[in-house]
């Protein structure tokens, strides 16, 4: 960050990312009407830069270019410059990431967009080194002055292309689930786990789908792919063996050297993947990894009110990964000669190094069962905390908190530990008390200031979290709120004519596009999660309206997924069969004795009826799966 006392307009913002740029010599604007009006009045193009506070390459571009006086002068003289935190404005990020991918064939952060004052883009990219950025700025300035009509035509064409007819025909004979499995098998790395080469992303929802598919079909390949990947990720450096939790992704095929930032959503989804693996296999390793990750979230990313913070940076003192790496001598100095040598040998801490001459602790060369060195890990954890520090993005985001609530609620249901339920309920209360007005959610909270009204992910993920809390506790208040918010989501985001949920709702700022995000990328899409929500809510309520909406949503998602089913794993998970159980209670307290599995849906009926009578004057279960119903029973048949 520039040490100058001079600030720009970002100094009045609460976003940690925007505040990181408040001392740049660039005359940054936040996304606001003033910026667009100024661009019109001064007849200038707009430079839009989108990123987030724990983004390594955002830091690099800031240092190289946005703190550079010459670059700043070019921007200030010829452009109106706007900074956006992608986590506070996922709507803007969604649209202009699509633009970047359309223009360049790829995307990433920082996202760099050049556009008109009408928000229509004509040039896009990601990180630009200083010299290249200077050349681009010069070329765009020249074209703006000399070939503006062509630029504007290009921008209009780009918007029309992105708005184009998105209807996709469906091959009725295509089995999307089996096609996805085949695609995973084709790209699976049998030696190191994961899919594809480098970089390798965890994409935990793919693993969840594979586990659930195995449970439905006993397809051994699906379980093998998920288990191998979960094991290798844990063994690698992408898992922080000292402080726990997972980094964003691996830069190599071994899962050794990560991009070191830790995101709340990755850790929530990975907890779920390991929990499902434990539930399926009873392998204690998966339980241990999930619980260690919860411990990381609890001590590093949870505030006093029980809400979850967004992320930890990859960089310390301007160096990526410095916080995490060691040299052999340093370990021995902390642990002593005997324990230090034991640790170094076990965790691959060598004089030759495995990351720029230093070492990332890992277990890649070890075979389970693994040694218990927890006492040594704790000493190193305390030492590392005082050696250097990491920036934490303390934004509290509704969507990401909801994913973590979902994970904690499922941890209580699967592991039967009361602390996990209490954590989930406390975070849920925080959202209800701070980010919910009647049935309107907000994106997040930073330093006591709420962001704008929520988008489809906020509603979809929070509804899913509430469903999971209901399934863990059978407390009706969670189901009632889930249904209330589901009605709001259908009213404000659903395309009743064609199916699918728009990213931007009726109460949000309307932008140049309103996409229906369906692809499951780093996190499941809002449309995939709503497919899951509608399916489960129908089974919990037997509301025929929800059945019809679920069918329409499934048809929409099938049309989206048919070209590349492997990219829609969470949607496909929602289509897998469940064990549907009606529980007729003899005594309301009997509900506390019911423990369900992840592929079960249990509908509670408080009193017997003609359709569902009690058997033997006891709480009775009516169980159906795969188009077959079993005789009623006083016990759940596992």
JOURJO-V734655 format. One record per residue. N is the residue number from 1. SS is DSSP state (~ for helix, > for strand, _ for the rest). D_LAST is the distance of its C-alpha to the last C-alpha in Angstrom with 2 decimals. Layout:
<<N;SS;D_LAST> <N;SS;D_LAST>>
This chain:
<<1;_;58.07> <2;_;61.76> <3;_;63.58> <4;_;65.96> <5;_;66.24> <6;_;66.45> <7;_;63.33> <8;_;62.26> <9;~;60.45> <10;~;57.04> <11;~;58.04> <12;~;57.18> <13;_;53.56> <14;_;50.50> <15;_;48.50> <16;~;48.59> <17;~;49.18> <18;~;52.10> <19;~;53.55> <20;~;53.55> <21;_;56.06> <22;_;58.10> <23;_;60.84> <24;_;61.20> <25;_;64.66> <26;_;63.00> <27;_;63.48> <28;_;59.79> <29;>;58.68> <30;>;55.20> <31;_;54.00> <32;_;56.26> <33;~;58.82> <34;~;61.65> <35;~;60.85> <36;~;60.85> <37;~;63.99> <38;~;65.73> <39;~;64.85> <40;~;66.42> <41;~;69.48> <42;_;70.16> <43;_;69.29> <44;_;66.90> <45;>;63.67> <46;>;60.55> <47;>;58.78> <48;>;55.15> <49;>;53.25> <50;>;49.49> <51;>;47.49> <52;_;45.62> <53;_;46.54> <54;_;44.57> <55;_;45.63> <56;~;47.64> <57;~;49.71> <58;~;50.43> <59;~;52.01> <60;~;53.98> <61;~;55.35> <62;~;56.30> <63;~;58.20> <64;~;59.88> <65;~;60.74> <66;~;60.14> <67;_;61.98> <68;_;64.75> <69;~;67.82> <70;~;68.97> <71;~;65.67> <72;~;65.51> <73;~;69.03> <74;~;68.20> <75;~;65.16> <76;~;67.04> <77;~;70.08> <78;~;68.42> <79;>;64.89> <80;>;62.90> <81;>;60.02> <82;>;56.66> <83;>;53.81> <84;>;50.22> <85;>;47.16> <86;_;44.41> <87;_;41.79> <88;_;43.79> <89;_;44.75> <90;~;41.95> <91;~;43.60> <92;~;46.78> <93;~;44.96> <94;~;42.89> <95;~;46.05> <96;~;48.27> <97;~;45.68> <98;~;45.55> <99;~;49.33> <100;~;49.40> <101;~;47.01> <102;~;49.06> <103;~;52.36> <104;~;51.47> <105;_;48.35> <106;_;46.48> <107;_;45.79> <108;_;45.24> <109;_;46.66> <110;_;49.32> <111;>;49.75> <112;>;53.44> <113;>;54.56> <114;>;58.08> <115;>;58.46> <116;_;60.88> <117;_;61.29> <118;_;59.33> <119;_;56.25> <120;_;56.54> <121;>;56.00> <122;>;58.39> <123;>;57.46> <124;>;54.32> <125;>;53.08> <126;_;51.16> <127;_;52.76> <128;_;56.48> <129;_;58.57> <130;~;61.64> <131;~;64.17> <132;~;62.08> <133;~;61.42> <134;~;65.15> <135;~;65.93> <136;~;63.35> <137;~;64.74> <138;~;68.22> <139;~;67.35> <140;~;65.52> <141;~;68.41> <142;~;70.84> <143;~;68.83> <144;~;68.42> <145;~;72.18> <146;~;73.17> <147;_;70.38> <148;~;68.60> <149;~;68.46> <150;~;66.55> <151;~;64.08> <152;~;63.49> <153;~;63.08> <154;~;60.53> <155;~;58.61> <156;~;58.69> <157;~;57.56> <158;~;54.65> <159;~;53.40> <160;~;53.79> <161;~;51.91> <162;~;49.00> <163;~;49.04> <164;_;49.21> <165;_;47.25> <166;_;43.68> <167;_;42.36> <168;_;40.56> <169;_;40.22> <170;_;36.86> <171;_;36.46> <172;_;34.21> <173;_;33.44> <174;_;32.26> <175;_;28.55> <176;~;28.42> <177;~;25.07> <178;~;26.25> <179;~;29.66> <180;~;28.35> <181;~;26.45> <182;~;29.74> <183;~;31.71> <184;~;29.60> <185;~;30.01> <186;~;33.75> <187;~;34.25> <188;>;31.89> <189;_;33.72> <190;_;32.38> <191;_;34.42> <192;_;33.88> <193;_;30.89> <194;_;31.19> <195;>;32.84> <196;_;36.56> <197;_;39.29> <198;_;40.72> <199;_;40.16> <200;>;36.41> <201;>;34.28> <202;_;30.73> <203;_;29.58> <204;~;26.09> <205;~;24.81> <206;~;25.43> <207;~;23.15> <208;~;20.38> <209;~;20.77> <210;~;20.74> <211;~;17.49> <212;~;15.78> <213;~;17.65> <214;~;16.40> <215;~;12.72> <216;~;13.88> <217;~;16.30> <218;_;15.93> <219;_;19.53> <220;~;20.57> <221;~;23.63> <222;~;21.86> <223;~;19.93> <224;~;23.18> <225;~;25.25> <226;~;23.16> <227;~;22.77> <228;~;26.45> <229;~;27.58> <230;~;25.65> <231;~;27.08> <232;~;30.58> <233;~;30.74> <234;~;29.95> <235;~;32.55> <236;_;35.16> <237;_;37.53> <238;_;35.70> <239;>;33.61> <240;_;35.93> <241;_;35.43> <242;_;37.77> <243;_;36.88> <244;_;33.44> <245;_;32.36> <246;>;32.97> <247;_;36.18> <248;_;36.57> <249;>;36.75> <250;>;38.19> <251;_;41.73> <252;_;41.22> <253;_;38.78> <254;_;37.82> <255;_;36.31> <256;_;39.15> <257;_;41.54> <258;>;39.98> <259;>;41.62> <260;_;41.27> <261;_;40.60> <262;>;37.28> <263;>;35.84> <264;~;33.42> <265;~;31.54> <266;~;31.06> <267;~;29.62> <268;~;27.25> <269;~;25.91> <270;~;25.79> <271;~;23.82> <272;~;21.18> <273;~;21.27> <274;~;20.95> <275;~;18.12> <276;~;16.07> <277;~;17.18> <278;~;16.12> <279;~;12.60> <280;~;12.44> <281;~;14.46> <282;_;14.66> <283;_;18.39> <284;~;20.27> <285;~;23.09> <286;~;21.34> <287;~;20.48> <288;~;24.13> <289;~;25.60> <290;~;23.78> <291;~;24.94> <292;~;28.42> <293;~;28.65> <294;~;27.75> <295;~;30.46> <296;~;32.90> <297;~;32.30> <298;~;32.66> <299;~;35.96> <300;~;37.54> <301;_;36.40> <302;>;35.77> <303;_;38.65> <304;_;39.41> <305;_;38.12> <306;_;34.65> <307;_;35.20> <308;>;34.71> <309;_;37.73> <310;_;38.00> <311;>;38.98> <312;>;40.94> <313;_;43.86> <314;_;44.27> <315;>;47.86> <316;>;49.59> <317;_;53.36> <318;_;53.41> <319;>;51.73> <320;>;48.31> <321;_;46.05> <322;_;48.67> <323;_;46.32> <324;_;43.85> <325;_;46.09> <326;>;47.83> <327;_;50.50> <328;~;50.29> <329;~;53.12> <330;~;51.53> <331;~;48.36> <332;~;50.56> <333;~;52.64> <334;~;49.59> <335;~;47.69> <336;_;50.62> <337;~;51.62> <338;~;49.01> <339;~;45.89> <340;~;47.30> <341;~;47.74> <342;~;44.25> <343;~;42.77> <344;~;45.05> <345;~;44.18> <346;~;40.44> <347;_;40.32> <348;_;43.00> <349;_;45.81> <350;_;48.93> <351;_;52.57> <352;_;52.31> <353;_;49.58> <354;_;46.84> <355;>;47.67> <356;_;51.35> <357;_;52.48> <358;>;49.93> <359;>;46.37> <360;_;42.91> <361;_;40.64> <362;_;37.95> <363;_;35.87> <364;_;36.36> <365;_;37.97> <366;_;35.55> <367;_;32.64> <368;_;29.44> <369;_;28.84> <370;_;31.29> <371;_;33.77> <372;_;33.38> <373;_;36.56> <374;~;35.40> <375;~;38.61> <376;~;40.73> <377;~;38.78> <378;~;39.34> <379;~;43.09> <380;~;43.32> <381;~;41.41> <382;~;43.96> <383;~;46.81> <384;~;45.73> <385;~;45.50> <386;~;49.16> <387;~;50.39> <388;_;50.03> <389;_;48.00> <390;_;45.93> <391;_;46.47> <392;>;43.51> <393;>;43.26> <394;_;42.53> <395;_;41.88> <396;>;38.86> <397;>;37.38> <398;~;35.09> <399;~;33.16> <400;~;32.63> <401;~;31.81> <402;~;29.16> <403;~;27.50> <404;~;27.57> <405;~;26.22> <406;~;23.30> <407;~;22.68> <408;~;23.10> <409;~;20.84> <410;~;17.99> <411;~;19.00> <412;~;18.62> <413;~;15.14> <414;~;14.02> <415;~;16.48> <416;_;16.86> <417;_;20.65> <418;~;22.73> <419;~;25.56> <420;~;23.77> <421;~;23.17> <422;~;26.82> <423;~;28.04> <424;~;26.33> <425;~;27.71> <426;~;31.14> <427;~;31.48> <428;~;30.39> <429;~;33.04> <430;~;35.54> <431;~;35.02> <432;~;35.22> <433;~;38.36> <434;~;40.13> <435;_;39.07> <436;>;38.26> <437;>;40.97> <438;_;39.52> <439;_;37.56> <440;>;39.48> <441;>;38.06> <442;>;40.35> <443;_;39.94> <444;>;40.38> <445;>;42.56> <446;>;45.12> <447;_;47.39> <448;_;46.73> <449;>;47.65> <450;>;45.20> <451;_;45.09> <452;_;45.35> <453;>;42.96> <454;_;39.61> <455;_;38.68> <456;~;35.66> <457;~;33.73> <458;~;34.26> <459;~;32.82> <460;~;29.97> <461;~;28.75> <462;~;29.21> <463;~;27.36> <464;~;24.39> <465;~;24.71> <466;~;24.84> <467;~;21.71> <468;~;19.85> <469;~;21.45> <470;~;20.42> <471;~;16.72> <472;~;17.12> <473;~;19.28> <474;_;19.16> <475;_;22.94> <476;~;24.52> <477;~;27.51> <478;~;25.73> <479;~;24.56> <480;~;28.07> <481;~;29.77> <482;~;27.62> <483;~;28.68> <484;~;32.26> <485;~;32.49> <486;~;30.89> <487;~;33.76> <488;~;36.24> <489;~;34.91> <490;~;35.16> <491;~;38.64> <492;~;40.04> <493;~;38.46> <494;>;37.16> <495;_;39.36> <496;_;39.06> <497;_;41.13> <498;_;39.51> <499;_;36.15> <500;_;35.35> <501;>;35.99> <502;_;39.28> <503;_;39.30> <504;_;42.13> <505;_;41.94> <506;_;44.67> <507;_;45.51> <508;_;45.88> <509;_;49.04> <510;_;49.50> <511;_;50.20> <512;_;51.56> <513;_;48.14> <514;_;44.84> <515;_;42.25> <516;_;38.77> <517;_;36.95> <518;_;34.12> <519;_;33.94> <520;_;31.35> <521;_;33.69> <522;_;33.47> <523;_;31.11> <524;_;29.25> <525;_;31.70> <526;~;31.83> <527;~;31.43> <528;~;28.22> <529;~;26.74> <530;~;28.04> <531;~;26.36> <532;~;23.02> <533;~;24.12> <534;~;25.33> <535;~;22.23> <536;~;19.93> <537;~;22.62> <538;~;22.94> <539;~;19.28> <540;~;19.59> <541;~;22.91> <542;_;23.39> <543;_;26.91> <544;~;28.47> <545;~;30.89> <546;~;28.15> <547;~;26.82> <548;~;30.36> <549;~;30.87> <550;~;27.61> <551;~;28.80> <552;~;32.21> <553;~;30.91> <554;~;28.76> <555;~;31.88> <556;~;33.95> <557;~;31.62> <558;~;31.44> <559;~;35.24> <560;~;35.29> <561;~;32.82> <562;_;34.10> <563;_;36.83> <564;_;34.71> <565;~;30.96> <566;~;30.23> <567;~;31.81> <568;_;29.31> <569;~;26.01> <570;~;24.73> <571;~;25.67> <572;~;23.95> <573;~;20.73> <574;~;21.01> <575;~;21.24> <576;_;18.02> <577;_;15.44> <578;_;12.84> <579;>;10.00> <580;>;12.33> <581;>;11.56> <582;>;14.53> <583;>;14.48> <584;>;17.60> <585;_;18.77> <586;_;20.72> <587;_;21.79> <588;~;21.92> <589;~;21.12> <590;~;17.62> <591;~;16.83> <592;~;17.31> <593;~;14.32> <594;_;11.84> <595;_;10.45> <596;_;9.18> <597;_;8.89> <598;_;12.05> <599;_;11.34> <600;>;10.22> <601;>;13.15> <602;>;13.20> <603;>;16.52> <604;>;17.78> <605;>;20.28> <606;_;22.47> <607;_;23.77> <608;_;23.06> <609;_;24.96> <610;_;26.00> <611;_;23.43> <612;_;20.57> <613;_;21.60> <614;_;20.02> <615;>;18.78> <616;_;20.27> <617;_;21.74> <618;>;18.58> <619;_;16.44> <620;>;14.65> <621;>;11.93> <622;>;12.94> <623;>;10.50> <624;>;12.31> <625;>;12.11> <626;_;14.92> <627;_;17.28> <628;>;15.36> <629;>;14.18> <630;_;12.31> <631;_;14.14> <632;_;13.82> <633;>;11.90> <634;_;12.56> <635;_;9.03> <636;_;6.07> <637;_;3.82> <638;_;0.00>>
